[in-house]
Structure formats: structure tokens, C-alpha cells
Amino acid sequence: MKRVVIDTDAGVDDSIAIAYASRFPDVTIELITTVSGNVPVSEVTQNVLYLRGILGVNSPVFSGAGAPRSRELVTAPEVHGEDGVGGYRKSEGISFRGWETGGAASEIVRAARKYGRKLTIISLGPMTNIAQAVMLDAAAIKGIGNVVQMGGVFSGYGNTSLFTEFNIFVDPESASFVLESGVKVTFVPLDLTETLFLPRELANELLMKINESSPDLAQLFRKALNYYIDYHKRNDKLDGCFLHDAIAVAAAIHPEWFRFIGSSVSVETQGKLTAGMTLADFRKKAGRESSRIAVAFDGVRFMTDLSRRVFGYRVGTSTVSQKCLRERFVADFRNHLR
């Protein structure tokens, strides 16, 4: 039995990732903690509570940091909607009262002390809560099995500023603090997650299938995914969307699907143009391999598994190979010398 803590800023791809993690019978979600990122933490927590209900998950939910470690919060309503799920929850008037604020960091520490090496933290948002947990008990966090972070970009352009990925950009100080504390982190970066996408046509097909078994989840995902895909079409000329966080869940649960490279990773916190940039030297051993970076994975196997577990329909491998895989642009001077 694999035990996980999911720390999330639940937007659209986070919601799919949480649904995916909940569908593994040999995985126990010990708790879900929320952090400001895609939307403010109050909206994130509402999304998680709603998801927990329609997924039938009993995991306790604890809200966490409302702002980054030392800078103002940046959110992404243009990507995920004002409520984080494409406006679905707001349009349906879905809200919750009476939930307690705070407690995320202390609950992460409690789980780390209890389960040690048996525990994996899957971090799907900024690392603010993880940094706070390290401040409370660094030894406990260092003593767990793994911290898997969806975040960073190492060989190309980012999705926020020129060289930064959103989760690290929002709170680079917390990411840097966690790494400098000696916690070993497994990064699942944009370099990997943007080599696969969910086309609109296939998304609509999957939504029809899930509607047969879970109409509430289908309605949520339909609104959220269409909003998310519309954003990608406007900004990336891509009639589909990336599944960053679900891939991070796969890396935590099925690491054998991935290839990892060990390296020390640093986060730039001061640069005017580069704050949030993740840096790793792939040319040589850095002396201490404080982190791992996912550099390749079986995208076909991932997509067929995700479609089966979340949507109740196994997409064919040929369909995934032909429609979902893509090459990510990486600047190469040689292209200009031909």
C-alpha cells in the first residue's frame, strides 16, 4: 500500500490529478492540503471539498498558505477560471461553510512522522506548505520516501515568464528553501509534461464516457476542460490541454514508467527576468545529487491508464501515439545555421 499526501492549488489539471490518484486501489490518500497558486487558497479548498464529495474520497482536507513566503501572490484565473475550475463551481452556486483554515503544514509533518519512508508527498502547486513543514520539522520531511514536485523547466521556455514554470515562479523562495534544507525532491518539469497533451476531440469523447458513470464529475470536467483548452488554443495555438499534475501523480505512483536523472537543483530568487528559474547542470556530476529530474516517460501508457481509471474508457495506444504526443520547442542555434 502506497501512502500519499497531495498538496495542491487545485485548478483544472490538479482536479484531474486528484481524481486519478483516487482511482488506485493500492494508494491511500492520507490527506489533501491546499495552497494558494492557480487561485487563492479559499477557492482551492472549496474545489477540493467538492471533488472529495463526488469522488467518494474520505481523506481529510487542510487548508494552508494564503500567500507565498516573501512576495505577493500571483494567480492564473485566465488559465483556470476565477474559481479554478473554469467557472463551474461559481455558476452552479457550489460553496462550503464551516471548514477550518490553516493546519496544512503541521498535518504534513504529522503524516511524515507517522509513516516515514512509506509516505510520498505529491506537490502540485507552489511549495509554500512544504517549506513551512520543513521549518516545523526538517528531519521528519527528510525522512519520508519521496517529495514529487510538479514544477520547473530545465531546457527551454517556461509557461509564466520566459524561463520559469508557474508553480516555482509563484514562490521561488519556498522552493529554494526546501532544496537548501537538504530535502530530496523529484521534479516533473514542463520539459516532460508538455510532450503530451489531451486534444479537444478526445476530451469530448472521454467526457461522454464518464457521464455514464459519474454525471457530476462529467459536468465539472466539461466546464473546466473547455475553459482550460480555450486558454491553450488562444495562447499556444493548441486545441487541447496539458495534463501536468496528473503526470506528476503517475511519477509518484508508477516511477517505473519514467526515466530520472540525478542532479543538484537550484532556484533563482533574485533575478529581475529569471526569478523562479530552476537550474541543473547536466554536463557532469555536481558532487551531491540533491534531486531527481524526470526526463522521459511512457506517455502512451500513462494516457491509456488515465483514460481508463478516470473516465472509464481505455483509449487505444495508436490513438495516443497519433494524437497526443508532441515535440516541445527548444531553442537550438543549429536550426539557424542550416
N, C-alpha and C positions, 0 to 999 in steps of 0.2 A: 504493500500500500504506500503510495507516494503522498506526502502531506505538503500542501502549498498554502502560502499566503499570497493573495492578489492585492497589490497596491495599484490603484487606478485613478485616472482623471476622466472617467467614463464618458467618452464621446462615442462615435459610431463604431469604429473598428474595435475599441475596447469592449463594447457591448457584445459584439460577435465573439470576441476572445473569451469573455466570461461565459457565454453560452457554450462555447467549445470546451472549455475546461470542465464545465459541469457535466459533460456527457461521457466522461471517462469513468467507468465503474471502479477502477483501481486507483482513483485520485480522490483525496479528501481535501476540500477547500476549508481549511481551518478557520479562516476569517477573511473578510474583504475590507480593506482600508481605502479611504478616499482622500484625494489631494487636489488642490486647485491646479488647473492646467488648461485643457481644452475649454472648460467653462469653470466658473467659481465652484468651490468645494460644496456649497449648499446644493447646487444643481447636480453635481456629480453624485452626491449621496442620494438624492431623490431618484436618479436614474438607476443606481444600484439597488435600492429598495424595491423599485418597480420590477426590475429584472429578476431579482431574487424571488418575488412572488410568482411571476409567470413561468419561471424555470423550475419552481418547486425546490429551491435550494434553501437549506436551513442554516447556512453559515452566518455567524454574527457579523454585523457591519459597524465599523467605527469610522467616523469622520476624522480628518486630520488637518494638515496645514492649510490655512486660507491664503497664504502668500509665500513667496519664495524666501529664502534665507536672508537676503540682504538687498533685494531690489523690488520694484513694483511688479505686480502680476501682469503678464501678457496672456490673453486668451485667444481663442480661434473660433468665434461664432460664425465667421464666413465659411468655415470648413464643416463644422458640426451642428450649426444652429445655435440659437440663444440658449436653448435648454440642453444642448449636447447630443440630442437625438433627432435632429432635423426639424424641430418644432412639434414633434408628435405629442410629447407629454403636455406641452402648453396648450396645444389645440384641443386635446381631449380633457383638459382640466384635471390632470392627474397630479396630485401632490400629497405629501405626507406630513403629519404633525406629530410632535412628541418625541422625535428621535433626539438622542443626546449628541451634542457636539464634542469634539475632541476625543482623546484617548487612543488614537491610531498608533503613535509611536510606542507607548507603553504596552499596548497589546501585541505589537510586533515583537517586542523584547520578551514578553511573557511566552509567546509561542516558541521563540528561539531558545529560551532556557528550557522549555519543556521537551522539545523534540530534537534539538541539536542537529546532528548530521542528517537526520531523517527529514528535515524541513528545507523547502526551497521557497525563496521569495521571488515572485514574478512581478517585476515593477514595470507598469505600463504607462507611467506618467513621469513628471519631474520627480527627482529623488529627494524631495524635501522631507517626507516622512521617514525615509530610510536614514537620512543624515541625523534626524532627531533621535531615531532609535539607537544609532551608533553613539551619540552623545550620552544617552542614558546608560548603555552597557555595550561597549565596543566588543568585549570578549564574547558576549552572547551572540552578536551578529557575525563575528568572525568564525564562530563555532558551528554555523549551520552548513548545510550541504552545498547550497549554491544561491547566489543572487543573480537572476537573469533580468537584464535591463533592455527593454526595447528603447534603443536610442543611439545617437551618434551617427557620424558619417566619416569615412576614413579615406576614400579615394574618389572624390567627386563633389558635386554640388549638393547643397542642403535643400531643405524644404521650408526654411524660415528666413534666415539671412543667407548670404552667398555660400558659406561653408558650414552651416550649422543645421542640425536636426532639432525639431521643436522641443522635445522633452528636455534635452540638455540645455537648449537656449533659454528656456523659461527660468531655470535655476542652476546655472553653471557652478555657483559656489557650493551648493549641496553635493552635486556630482563630484566635484573636486575634493571636497572634504571626505566623502566616503572612500574614494580611491586612496587618498593620502593617509587615511586611517589604517590601511592595510587590508581592508575587506576585498576579497577577490570577487570580481564582477565578470559575468559573461555578457558581452554586448551582442545584441541582434540589431545591426545598423541598417540604415537606408540602403547601403551598398547591396545588401542582400534582399531586404523586403521589397524593394522596387524592381526586382527582376521577375515579379509575378503580380498579376492583377486580376480582379474579378470583372469581366465585361458586363455591360448593362444587360445584354441579351441573356447571358447565362444567369445573372442575378434575378431577372424576372422569372426565368424558368424555375429557379430554386425557390423563389417566393411562392409560386403556385403550389409547389410540392409541400412546403411547410404549412401552408394554410390548411391542408387536410388534417394535420395532426395538432397544430398549435395556432389557431387563428389569432390569438392575442399577440403572440410573438411575430407572426407574419405581418400584422398591421404595423407594429413598431418598426420592424426591419424594412418594410416597404417605404415608409415615410423617411426613415433615417438614411437608407441606402440611396434613394433617389436624390436626396439633398446632397449627400456626400459625392455621388457620381457627377451631379451637375457642377459641383465645385471643380472637380478634376477635369471635366470637359472644358470649362471656361479657362482654367489656369494651366493645364498640362496638355490640352488637346487630346485627352484620353477619355474615351467613352466607357469608363469603368472606374474602379477604385482600388486602392491598395489595401492590404489586409495586414498591416504592420504588426499589430498586437496579437492577432491570432497566430502569426508565425512565431512570435516570442513564446507563446504558450506551448507550441509544438516543440520548440527548442528545449524547454524545461521538462516536458513530459517524454519526448522521444528524441533525445540528443543523438541517437544513432542515425537519424535522418540527416544530420548536419556534419559539416567539417569545420573544425575550430582551429585557430592559430593562437598560440600564447604570446602575449606581449605586455609590456607596461603601457598603460594608457594615462594620458594627462588631459586636463580640460583647461582651456584658456578662459580666464575670468576677467582680464583687464582690457583686452584689445577693443578698440573702437569699432573695428569692422569684423572682428573674429571672436568676440565673447561667446562662449558656448561651443567653440570648435573642439572636437576630440582629436587627439594626436597619438599616433602609434608609429613606431619605427619598424617596418617590416624587412629592413635590409639585413639586420643582424640581431642576435640575442641581446637584449637590453640589460642583462645582469639579473634582473628579478622580473619574472613574468607574473605581474600582479593581476592580470586579467586574461580573459579569452575573448576572441572576436569570431563570430560566426561568419565564414567567408563563402560558404556554399551549402546548398541543401537540396533535397529531393522534392522540388516544388510540385511535381506531378503527384507524388504520394501524399504530400500534405493536402493538396486541394481535393483529391478524391476522398481522403479521410474526413476533412472538414465538411464537405458537402453531405457525406453520409451521416455524420454524427449530429450536425446542427440542423440540417434541412431535410433529413430522412430520404435522401436521394443520392446515389453514388454516381458522380459524373465520370464518364469514361476517360481513360488515360489519353486517348487520342484527342479528345475534345480539349483537355487541359493543355496538351502539348501544342496544339494548333492555335488555341485562342487565348491562353492565359499567360504564357511565358513571354518575356520581353528582354531586350538588352537595355541596360541603363546607360545613359550618356556619361562618358568620362572624357574629359579634355585630354587630347593627345596631340602634341605638336607635329607628330609624323603625318597626321591627316592633312596638314597644310603644306607638306613638302612633296606630295605626290603629284 
